[in-house]
Amino acid sequence: MMIQSAEFVKSVLGTNEILYSEYPQIAFVGRSNVGKSSVINSLVERKGLVKSGSTPGKTQQINYFLINKNTYFIDLPGYGFMKISLKQKEKIRKMIIWYLFKSSVIFKKVVLIIDAKVGPSAFDIEMLGLLRKRENDFVIVANKSDKLKQKEVKKQLEMIKKKTGEQNIILYSTKTNKGREELLEQLAL
C-alpha cells in the first residue's frame, strides 16, 4: 500500500457538508495521549501533518485529512484523561459519540487505538462495545509497542486479546513503523 498524498482539509465541531462527502472515511479513535495523531503521521510518513502535543486533550475537534485524493482519515479527539474542564470533557465525549454513532456518516473502517503497555481502558472497552453494537468495521491497534520489553510483548498481546475478545490486534510503533504495512492492508487504501 502506498500513500501518495496527504493533506489537512478542515476541522469541524458538528454538522458540516464534509461529513457527507462521497469519499470513504476512516476514523481514528482512542483515549487521550494514546498516539492517534502519531499513528496517522506514521501511516502517511509525515511528522507534522497531524498536530500532536504532550498535554492530553490537544485535539478538540473532528479533523479531516484527505489521503490519496480519495479517502479521509479522521482524527477524533481523545476520551478519558484530559487536562481540560469536566464540562469540556463531556462536550468532547458527546461529539465523539454523535460522530461515530448518531451522525449518518458511513465509515469504511474505525481504527481503535489502545496503549500496548497499559492495555485497554474502561473507555476503550466501552467504545469497543459501541462499535460492535453498531456493527462498524473496526481494527484494534496496540500502539507504543516499542515501550514493551521483548519478553512482555506476548503477555501484553494475550491480555489485550482476552480483555477485548478480539484475536486480530495490530502491534504498532510510530517510532519504528512496526505494524504500519499491516494496518495499511487492513485499511485497503
C-alpha positions as CSV (number, residue, x, y, z in Angstrom):
1,M,0.0,0.0,0.0
2,M,1.3,3.4,-1.0
3,I,0.2,6.7,0.4
4,Q,0.9,9.2,-2.4
5,S,-0.6,12.3,-0.9
6,A,-2.0,13.6,2.4
7,E,-3.3,17.0,3.3
8,F,-5.3,18.6,6.1
9,V,-8.7,19.7,4.8
10,K,-10.7,21.1,7.8
11,S,-11.7,20.8,11.4
12,V,-15.4,20.6,12.4
13,L,-17.3,20.7,15.6
14,G,-20.7,19.4,14.4
15,T,-22.8,19.1,11.3
16,N,-20.9,20.1,8.2
17,E,-21.1,19.1,4.5
18,I,-17.8,17.3,4.6
19,L,-19.4,14.6,6.9
20,Y,-21.4,13.5,3.9
21,S,-18.7,13.5,1.3
22,E,-18.6,10.7,-1.3
23,Y,-15.1,9.8,-0.1
24,P,-14.8,6.9,2.4
25,Q,-14.0,7.9,5.9
26,I,-11.6,6.0,8.2
27,A,-11.9,7.3,11.8
28,F,-9.1,7.0,14.4
29,V,-10.4,6.9,18.0
30,G,-8.8,6.2,21.4
31,R,-8.1,7.7,24.7
32,S,-6.2,10.9,25.1
33,N,-2.4,10.6,24.8
34,V,-2.6,7.2,23.1
35,G,-0.9,8.4,19.9
36,K,-3.8,8.7,17.4
37,S,-2.1,11.7,15.7
38,S,1.2,10.0,15.7
39,V,-0.3,6.8,14.1
40,I,-1.8,8.9,11.3
41,N,1.6,10.7,10.8
42,S,3.3,7.4,10.7
43,L,0.9,6.0,8.1
44,V,1.3,9.0,5.8
45,E,5.1,9.2,6.6
46,R,4.9,12.9,7.5
47,K,5.9,14.0,11.0
48,G,3.9,17.2,11.3
49,L,0.7,16.6,9.2
50,V,-1.4,15.9,12.3
51,K,-0.6,18.1,15.2
52,S,0.0,16.3,18.5
53,G,1.1,17.5,21.9
54,S,2.5,16.2,25.1
55,T,-0.6,17.5,27.0
56,P,-3.6,15.1,26.8
57,G,-6.6,16.7,25.1
58,K,-4.9,18.8,22.4
59,T,-7.3,17.6,19.7
60,Q,-10.8,19.0,20.5
61,Q,-12.4,18.9,17.0
62,I,-13.0,16.4,14.3
63,N,-10.1,16.8,11.9
64,Y,-10.3,15.7,8.3
65,F,-7.2,14.7,6.2
66,L,-7.5,13.8,2.6
67,I,-5.4,10.8,1.7
68,N,-4.6,9.9,-1.9
69,K,-7.3,12.4,-3.0
70,N,-9.9,9.7,-2.4
71,T,-10.2,8.8,1.3
72,Y,-10.5,10.8,4.5
73,F,-8.6,9.9,7.7
74,I,-10.5,11.4,10.6
75,D,-8.5,12.3,13.8
76,L,-11.0,12.4,16.6
77,P,-10.5,13.9,20.0
78,G,-9.4,11.5,22.7
79,Y,-11.5,10.3,25.5
80,G,-10.7,9.7,29.2
81,F,-7.9,11.6,30.9
82,M,-7.5,15.1,29.5
83,K,-6.2,18.3,31.1
84,I,-9.4,20.2,30.5
85,S,-12.6,21.0,32.5
86,L,-15.2,18.4,33.2
87,K,-17.7,20.4,31.1
88,Q,-15.4,20.4,28.1
89,K,-14.6,16.6,28.6
90,E,-18.3,15.9,28.4
91,K,-18.8,18.1,25.4
92,I,-16.0,16.2,23.6
93,R,-17.4,12.8,24.7
94,K,-20.8,13.7,23.2
95,M,-19.2,14.9,20.0
96,I,-17.3,11.6,19.5
97,I,-20.5,9.6,20.3
98,W,-22.5,11.7,17.9
99,Y,-20.0,11.5,15.1
100,L,-19.4,7.7,15.4
101,F,-22.9,6.5,16.3
102,K,-25.6,9.1,15.6
103,S,-24.5,11.0,12.5
104,S,-25.3,9.4,9.2
105,V,-21.6,9.1,8.3
106,I,-20.8,5.8,6.7
107,F,-17.4,4.6,7.8
108,K,-15.0,2.4,5.7
109,K,-13.4,1.5,9.0
110,V,-12.8,2.7,12.6
111,V,-9.3,2.3,14.0
112,L,-9.5,1.9,17.8
113,I,-6.1,2.7,19.2
114,I,-5.1,1.4,22.6
115,D,-1.9,1.6,24.6
116,A,0.1,-1.7,24.2
117,K,1.7,-1.3,27.6
118,V,-1.4,-0.2,29.6
119,G,-3.9,-2.4,27.8
120,P,-7.5,-1.4,27.1
121,S,-9.0,1.1,29.5
122,A,-12.6,1.0,30.6
123,F,-13.3,3.7,28.0
124,D,-11.7,1.5,25.3
125,I,-13.9,-1.5,26.3
126,E,-17.0,0.8,26.2
127,M,-16.0,2.1,22.8
128,L,-15.5,-1.4,21.5
129,G,-18.9,-2.4,22.8
130,L,-20.5,0.5,20.9
131,L,-18.6,-0.3,17.7
132,R,-19.8,-3.9,17.9
133,K,-23.4,-2.9,18.6
134,R,-23.4,-0.5,15.6
135,E,-21.7,-3.2,13.6
136,N,-18.9,-0.9,12.5
137,D,-16.0,-2.4,10.7
138,F,-13.1,-1.8,13.0
139,V,-9.5,-2.8,13.7
140,I,-7.7,-2.6,17.0
141,V,-4.2,-1.1,17.1
142,A,-2.0,-1.6,20.2
143,N,0.3,1.5,19.9
144,K,3.5,2.2,21.7
145,S,4.6,-1.4,21.4
146,D,8.2,-0.2,21.3
147,K,7.8,0.6,25.0
148,L,7.5,-3.1,25.8
149,K,10.4,-5.3,26.6
150,Q,10.6,-8.2,24.2
151,K,9.5,-10.7,26.9
152,E,6.5,-8.5,27.7
153,V,5.1,-8.4,24.1
154,K,3.4,-11.8,24.0
155,K,2.0,-11.4,27.6
156,Q,0.5,-8.0,26.8
157,L,-0.8,-9.1,23.5
158,E,-2.6,-12.1,25.1
159,M,-4.0,-9.8,27.8
160,I,-5.3,-7.4,25.2
161,K,-6.9,-10.2,23.2
162,K,-8.6,-11.6,26.3
163,K,-9.9,-8.2,27.5
164,T,-11.2,-7.2,24.1
165,G,-12.3,-10.6,22.8
166,E,-10.5,-9.9,19.5
167,Q,-7.8,-12.0,18.0
168,N,-6.6,-9.6,15.3
169,I,-4.7,-7.0,17.2
170,I,-2.0,-5.0,15.3
171,L,1.1,-4.2,17.4
172,Y,2.2,-0.8,16.3
173,S,5.1,1.5,16.9
174,T,5.2,5.0,15.5
175,K,9.0,5.1,16.3
176,T,9.9,2.0,14.3
177,N,6.9,1.8,11.9
178,K,6.2,-1.7,13.2
179,G,2.7,-2.7,12.1
180,R,2.4,0.1,9.5
181,E,2.1,-2.2,6.5
182,E,-0.3,-4.5,8.3
183,L,-2.5,-1.6,9.2
184,L,-2.4,-0.1,5.7
185,E,-3.5,-3.6,4.3
186,Q,-6.4,-3.6,6.8
187,L,-7.4,-0.1,5.6
188,A,-7.2,-1.2,2.0
189,L,-6.3,2.2,0.6
